Amino acid sequence: LILKEHIIRNPRAETAVIGPAGERLVRYATVQCGTRQLGRGGIGAVMGSKNLKGVAVYGDKPIPIANEELLKELVREQVKQLAAAHGTKRMQRYGTAAIHALINQIGDYPYKNFRETFYPDHEKLNGEEKVKRTIRNTGCPNCMIMCWKFTYAREGPYAGAWVDGPEYETFCTFGGLLDIPNLDVVIYANQLADNYGIDTISTGVTISFAIEAFERGILTTKDTDGLELKWGDEKVLLTLIRKIAFREGIGDLLAEGVKRASEKLGRGSEYFAIHVKGLELPAYDPRPVKAHGLGMVTSNIGGSHAIGYGTQEVFGLPTKVDRYTIEGKGKLTVYNQNRLAWGECCIWCTFPTRSEWHKPDILTKIINAATGIDFGGFEEALKIGERIWNVEKAFNVREGFDRRHDTLPERFLKEPIPSGPSAGQIFELEPLLNEYYQARGWDVATGLPTRAKLEELDLKDIADELEKMGRLGG
């Protein structure tokens, strides 16, 4: 409000601002844009480190369209395809909470710091509970899906709390993961996290880590300011959210995220510090969904599900595959990542893109019509996605990343799921990685890109730079 009305004096401007967590460089601080967040990876801390409180933007010029009539025709076809999709209808009713029961049903729902994958009280956090509390449906500008759900706690100690959400991830990380089967608590905790500017996924997983560390005697009440950390205690959740955001007491350690916190604590806590490359995992256990898990393992930003989502395993879309087999999952993961890299580049919504609620080629046709540039068809789009992925990978390689960093906490590699629909599953890291690197055309032993692959993608300059550094695959 201050940015809009008093600094740039334009109430129509859009803003991106950080909260107290970003100001204090919490590693997983977010950037708030209206009621939505740039949530993962700590970009709020980056802004805070530069003493940048916020950015406001507005425009007053038209957006040129190369072929407006063709674009309108294609968009009408896209809307027609979306309207017929079952996924669209479920998202319109529940938002991302539509998948809550499904993830639990297939035994992929993290419970008590990923020790188990089935939550017995999931019905208290399901999509219908969200519908009961929904007071407004909205979404991205001009989107027909309208998956944003404003929810409101109507009664009890949290009456009056409201939030744009919660999304499925927060249902889990502030709910089932911590054994708190109370949606009103989740709504209030989500509101606090948004107000303070911290990522609900990393916050919940970090609190889950702290509770297990307390159970094991690695943390005591002397470390936690007298707070007894235990499962199912909403006071623990709400207290630690504030302590993390303001780096108070134990919150200062937890604000570093589970990787750094476990390195400081030691005593075997690395075993149950749930992250990939320092980014806490989202609300999916990688053990029962091999391609989906492999996508998180090899993600260039760490433990994110958003860039290579294994929809074929989780939803059976666009084609169903066996979740437990490892053969072919490297190639499938490469396809999913390239597809999403292209879609993200075009600012397509990830939900219909990854599950193909509309035909993939409709998007390339829309881009061609809008820009007047012939990007080709869907196969050419996948090649663009592959090029993007390799550039991102090369950045990480330059900074020292290699095969050693494409891994998971030992819990997933050595500890079979103890019970539930996916009982007995572990994550078969080495064979999955081998197939993935082969499908990528990278060096299998090191996980580094090869000159042949980079030059195939017209990235010779990057190959030359990596070779000078001794960081090119054989």
C-alpha positions in Angstrom: 0.0 0.0 0.0 2.8 2.4 0.9 4.6 1.5 -2.4 1.5 2.0 -4.4 0.0 5.2 -2.9 2.9 7.1 -1.4 6.0 6.2 -3.4 5.0 5.7 -7.0 1.5 7.1 -6.4 -0.2 4.6 -8.7 -2.9 2.4 -7.0 -3.0 0.1 -10.1 0.6 -1.0 -9.7 1.5 -4.5 -8.7 3.9 -5.1 -5.9 6.4 -7.7 -4.8 7.5 -7.2 -1.2 9.3 -9.1 1.6 8.2 -9.4 5.2 10.1 -9.7 8.5 11.6 -13.1 7.5 13.2 -11.6 4.4 14.5 -8.6 6.3 16.2 -11.1 8.7 17.6 -13.3 5.9 15.6 -16.4 6.8 16.9 -18.9 4.2 13.4 -19.7 2.9 11.9 -16.3 3.0 9.3 -15.5 0.3 8.3 -12.5 -1.7 4.6 -11.5 -1.4 2.7 -10.5 -4.5 -0.9 -9.6 -3.5 -2.2 -12.7 -1.8 0.2 -15.0 -3.6 3.9 -15.8 -2.9 7.1 -16.4 -4.7 7.5 -19.3 -2.3 10.6 -21.5 -2.8 14.3 -21.1 -2.7 14.7 -18.1 -0.5 14.3 -15.2 -2.9 13.0 -13.1 -0.1 16.4 -13.5 1.7 18.1 -12.4 -1.5 16.1 -9.2 -1.6 16.7 -8.7 2.1 20.4 -9.1 1.7 20.3 -6.2 -0.8 18.2 -4.0 1.5 15.4 -4.2 -1.0 12.0 -4.1 0.7 9.9 -4.3 -2.5 9.3 -3.6 -6.1 6.3 -1.9 -7.7 5.5 -2.1 -11.4 2.8 -0.9 -13.7 2.4 -0.5 -17.5 0.4 1.8 -19.7 1.2 0.5 -23.2 -0.7 -2.2 -25.2 0.8 -5.6 -25.8 1.4 -6.2 -29.5 -0.1 -9.4 -30.9 1.2 -10.7 -34.2 -1.9 -12.5 -35.4 -4.8 -11.5 -33.1 -7.6 -13.4 -34.9 -5.7 -16.6 -35.0 -4.8 -16.2 -31.4 -8.4 -15.8 -30.4 -9.4 -18.9 -32.4 -6.7 -21.0 -30.7 -7.6 -19.7 -27.2 -11.2 -20.7 -27.8 -10.0 -24.2 -28.7 -7.8 -24.3 -25.6 -10.7 -23.3 -23.4 -12.9 -26.0 -25.0 -10.3 -28.6 -24.3 -9.9 -27.4 -20.7 -13.6 -27.3 -20.0 -13.9 -31.0 -21.0 -11.1 -32.1 -18.6 -11.9 -33.9 -15.4 -8.9 -32.2 -13.7 -10.3 -28.7 -14.5 -13.6 -29.5 -12.8 -11.8 -30.8 -9.6 -9.5 -27.8 -9.5 -12.5 -25.5 -9.8 -14.1 -27.1 -6.8 -11.2 -27.8 -4.5 -8.1 -26.0 -5.8 -4.9 -28.1 -5.2 -6.6 -29.7 -2.2 -8.2 -31.9 -4.9 -5.2 -34.3 -4.7 -5.0 -34.6 -0.9 -7.0 -37.8 -0.6 -5.3 -39.3 -3.7 -1.8 -38.8 -2.4 -2.7 -40.4 0.9 -4.5 -43.3 -0.9 -1.5 -44.3 -2.9 0.8 -44.1 0.1 2.8 -41.1 -0.8 1.8 -38.6 1.9 4.6 -37.6 4.3 3.7 -38.2 7.9 5.9 -37.5 11.0 9.0 -36.2 9.1 8.6 -38.7 6.2 8.9 -41.7 8.4 5.6 -43.0 7.1 3.5 -42.3 4.0 -0.1 -42.7 5.0 -2.0 -40.3 7.3 -4.8 -41.9 9.3 -6.6 -38.7 10.0 -6.5 -37.4 6.4 -10.3 -37.0 6.2 -10.2 -34.1 8.6 -8.0 -32.2 6.1 -9.6 -33.2 2.8 -11.0 -31.1 0.0 -14.5 -31.1 1.3 -13.4 -29.5 4.5 -11.8 -26.8 2.4 -15.0 -26.2 0.5 -16.9 -25.7 3.7 -14.6 -22.8 4.6 -14.2 -21.3 1.1 -15.6 -17.8 0.8 -14.2 -16.8 -2.6 -13.1 -18.5 -5.8 -10.6 -16.6 -8.0 -7.4 -17.2 -9.9 -4.8 -15.8 -12.3 -6.2 -13.1 -14.6 -8.8 -14.4 -17.1 -8.2 -18.0 -16.1 -11.3 -20.3 -16.3 -10.0 -22.8 -13.8 -10.1 -20.4 -10.8 -8.1 -22.7 -8.5 -7.4 -20.0 -5.9 -9.6 -20.5 -2.8 -9.9 -17.9 -0.1 -10.8 -19.8 3.1 -12.0 -18.6 6.4 -12.1 -20.1 9.9 -15.7 -19.6 10.9 -15.6 -20.7 14.6 -13.5 -21.8 17.5 -10.2 -20.2 18.7 -9.1 -19.4 15.2 -12.3 -17.8 14.0 -11.6 -14.9 11.7 -8.4 -16.3 10.3 -8.3 -16.3 6.5 -5.9 -17.0 3.7 -5.6 -17.4 0.0 -5.3 -21.2 0.3 -4.2 -23.4 1.9 -2.6 -25.3 -1.1 -2.2 -29.0 -0.9 1.5 -28.6 0.2 0.5 -26.6 3.2 -2.4 -29.0 4.1 0.4 -31.5 4.5 3.4 -29.5 5.9 1.3 -27.6 8.5 -1.2 -30.5 8.9 -0.6 -34.1 8.4 3.2 -34.0 8.4 3.1 -32.7 12.0 0.0 -34.8 12.9 -2.3 -31.7 13.3 -5.6 -32.8 11.7 -7.3 -29.3 12.1 -7.8 -27.2 9.0 -8.5 -24.1 11.0 -5.1 -24.3 12.6 -3.6 -24.8 9.1 -5.4 -21.7 7.8 -4.2 -19.6 10.7 -0.6 -20.9 10.5 -0.7 -20.2 6.7 -1.9 -16.7 7.4 1.0 -16.1 9.8 3.5 -17.5 7.3 2.2 -15.2 4.6 2.3 -12.2 6.9 5.9 -12.9 8.0 7.0 -13.9 4.5 8.2 -17.5 4.9 7.7 -20.6 2.7 5.1 -23.0 4.2 6.8 -26.1 2.7 10.3 -25.4 4.1 8.8 -24.1 7.4 6.7 -27.2 8.0 9.5 -29.6 7.0 12.0 -27.8 9.3 9.6 -27.9 12.2 9.1 -31.6 11.5 12.9 -32.1 11.6 13.1 -30.2 14.9 10.4 -32.4 16.5 12.2 -35.6 15.5 15.5 -34.1 16.8 13.7 -33.4 20.1 12.4 -37.0 20.2 15.9 -38.3 19.8 17.3 -36.1 22.5 19.4 -34.1 20.1 17.4 -31.0 21.0 16.2 -30.4 24.6 14.1 -27.8 26.3 17.3 -25.9 27.0 17.6 -25.4 23.2 14.0 -24.7 22.6 13.4 -21.9 25.1 11.4 -24.4 27.3 9.1 -25.5 24.5 8.5 -29.2 24.4 8.4 -30.2 20.8 5.9 -33.0 20.0 3.7 -34.2 17.3 0.1 -33.0 17.1 0.7 -29.8 19.1 -0.6 -26.7 17.4 1.2 -24.5 19.9 4.6 -25.8 18.7 3.7 -25.0 15.1 2.4 -21.5 15.8 5.2 -20.6 18.2 8.0 -21.8 15.9 6.6 -20.0 12.9 7.1 -16.7 14.7 10.4 -17.7 16.2 11.7 -18.7 12.7 10.5 -15.5 11.0 12.1 -13.2 13.7 15.1 -15.5 14.3 14.3 -15.7 18.0 15.9 -18.4 20.2 15.7 -21.8 18.5 14.2 -20.0 15.5 17.6 -18.7 14.6 18.9 -22.2 14.0 15.7 -23.4 12.2 15.7 -20.3 10.0 18.8 -21.8 8.4 16.8 -24.7 7.0 17.3 -28.4 7.7 20.6 -28.9 5.9 22.5 -26.2 7.8 20.7 -26.9 11.0 21.6 -30.6 10.9 25.2 -29.7 10.1 25.3 -27.6 13.2 23.6 -30.1 15.4 25.4 -33.2 14.1 24.8 -36.4 16.1 23.3 -38.2 13.2 20.6 -35.6 12.5 21.7 -35.4 8.8 19.9 -38.8 8.4 16.5 -37.3 8.9 17.1 -33.8 7.5 14.8 -33.9 4.6 16.2 -31.9 1.7 17.8 -32.1 -1.8 20.7 -29.6 -2.4 19.6 -27.7 0.7 15.9 -27.2 -0.3 13.4 -29.0 1.8 11.3 -31.6 0.1 7.6 -30.9 -0.7 4.6 -33.0 0.3 5.6 -36.2 -1.6 7.7 -39.1 -0.5 10.1 -40.1 -3.3 10.1 -43.8 -2.4 6.8 -44.9 -4.0 7.0 -42.7 -7.1 10.3 -43.2 -8.8 10.1 -40.7 -11.7 8.5 -38.1 -9.5 11.2 -38.7 -6.9 13.9 -38.6 -9.5 12.6 -35.3 -10.7 13.2 -33.9 -7.2 16.6 -35.5 -6.9 17.9 -34.0 -10.2 16.1 -30.7 -9.9 18.4 -27.8 -10.5 17.0 -25.8 -7.6 16.9 -28.7 -5.1 13.9 -30.5 -3.6 11.1 -29.1 -5.8 8.2 -31.0 -7.3 7.1 -28.2 -9.6 9.6 -28.5 -12.5 9.5 -32.2 -13.3 6.3 -33.5 -11.8 5.7 -37.2 -12.5 2.0 -37.0 -13.4 2.1 -40.3 -15.1 2.8 -42.0 -11.7 0.8 -39.8 -9.4 -2.3 -39.2 -11.5 -2.0 -41.7 -14.4 -1.9 -38.7 -16.8 -1.5 -38.2 -19.7 -0.6 -42.0 -19.6 -0.5 -44.3 -16.6 2.8 -46.0 -15.6 3.7 -48.4 -12.8 4.8 -46.2 -9.9 7.2 -48.8 -8.4 9.2 -49.9 -11.5 12.5 -48.2 -12.1 13.0 -49.1 -15.8 12.3 -46.2 -18.1 12.0 -43.7 -15.3 15.2 -41.8 -16.3 13.8 -41.1 -19.8 10.4 -40.2 -18.4 11.9 -37.7 -16.0 13.9 -36.0 -18.7 10.6 -35.7 -20.7 8.8 -34.2 -17.8 11.5 -31.7 -17.0 11.9 -30.6 -20.6 8.2 -30.2 -21.0 7.9 -28.1 -17.8 11.0 -26.0 -18.7 9.3 -25.0 -21.9 6.0 -24.3 -20.2 7.6 -22.2 -17.5 9.4 -20.2 -20.1 6.1 -19.4 -21.7 4.4 -18.7 -18.3 1.9 -21.5 -18.9 0.0 -22.8 -15.9 1.7 -25.9 -14.7 -1.5 -27.9 -13.9 -3.0 -28.4 -17.4 0.4 -28.4 -19.0 1.9 -31.3 -17.1 -1.2 -33.5 -17.0 -2.1 -32.5 -20.6 -5.7 -31.4 -20.0 -5.3 -29.8 -23.3 -3.2 -31.1 -26.3 0.5 -30.1 -26.0 0.6 -28.7 -29.5 -2.1 -26.0 -28.8 0.5 -24.1 -26.7 3.1 -24.0 -29.4 0.5 -22.7 -31.8 -0.6 -20.0 -29.4 3.0 -18.8 -28.9 3.6 -18.8 -32.6 0.4 -16.7 -33.2 1.1 -14.3 -30.4 4.7 -13.5 -31.2 4.8 -14.1 -35.0 7.9 -16.2 -34.5 7.7 -19.8 -35.7 9.0 -21.9 -32.8 7.9 -25.1 -34.5 5.7 -27.8 -33.0 5.8 -29.6 -29.7 9.0 -31.6 -30.4 10.8 -28.3 -31.1 9.3 -27.0 -27.8 10.8 -30.0 -26.0 14.2 -29.2 -27.5 13.9 -25.6 -26.2 13.1 -27.0 -22.7 16.1 -29.3 -23.0 18.4 -26.4 -23.8 17.0 -24.4 -20.8 17.6 -27.4 -18.5 21.2 -27.8 -19.7 22.0 -24.1 -19.2 20.7 -24.3 -15.7 22.7 -27.5 -15.1 25.8 -25.8 -16.4 25.4 -23.0 -14.0 25.3 -25.5 -11.1 28.2 -27.4 -12.5 30.2 -24.2 -12.6 29.5 -23.7 -8.9 30.7 -27.2 -8.0 27.7 -29.4 -8.3 28.0 -32.9 -9.7 26.6 -36.4 -9.3 27.3 -36.4 -5.5 24.7 -33.7 -5.0 21.9 -35.5 -6.9 20.9 -37.6 -3.9 18.5 -38.0 -1.0 18.7 -38.3 2.7 19.6 -41.8 3.8 16.1 -42.3 5.2 14.8 -42.8 1.7 17.7 -44.9 0.5 17.9 -47.3 3.5 14.6 -47.2 5.4 11.7 -49.1 3.7 8.3 -47.5 4.2 7.0 -49.4 7.3 3.3 -49.7 6.5 0.4 -48.5 4.4 -0.2 -48.8 0.6 3.5 -48.4 -0.3 4.9 -50.5 2.5 8.4 -51.9 1.7 9.4 -49.3 -0.9 12.8 -47.6 -0.9 14.4 -45.3 -3.5 16.8 -47.0 -5.8 19.0 -44.0 -6.4 22.0 -45.4 -8.3 20.2 -47.2 -11.2 17.7 -44.4 -11.6 20.5 -41.8 -11.8 22.4 -43.9 -14.3 19.5 -44.1 -16.7 18.7 -40.4 -16.2 22.2 -39.3 -17.1 22.2 -41.6 -20.1 18.9 -40.1 -21.3 20.3 -36.6 -20.8 23.4 -37.5 -22.8 25.6 -36.6 -19.8 28.6 -38.4 -18.3 27.2 -41.2 -16.1 30.1 -41.4 -13.7 30.1 -37.7 -12.8 26.7 -36.4 -13.9 28.4 -33.6 -15.9 27.1 -32.4 -19.3 29.2 -33.5 -22.3 30.5 -31.4 -25.1 28.5 -33.5 -27.6 25.2 -32.7 -25.9 26.0 -29.0 -25.3 27.0 -28.5 -28.9 23.9 -30.4 -30.1 21.9 -27.7 -28.3 24.0 -24.9 -29.8 25.7 -24.3 -26.4 29.3 -24.5 -27.6 30.3 -21.4 -25.6 29.2 -23.1 -22.4 31.0 -26.3 -23.3 34.2 -24.2 -23.9 33.8 -22.5 -20.5 33.2 -25.7 -18.6 36.2 -27.4 -20.3 38.5 -24.6 -19.2 37.4 -25.2 -15.6 37.8 -29.0 -15.9 34.1 -29.4 -15.4 33.0 -31.0 -18.7 31.8 -34.6 -18.7 33.8 -37.2 -20.6 
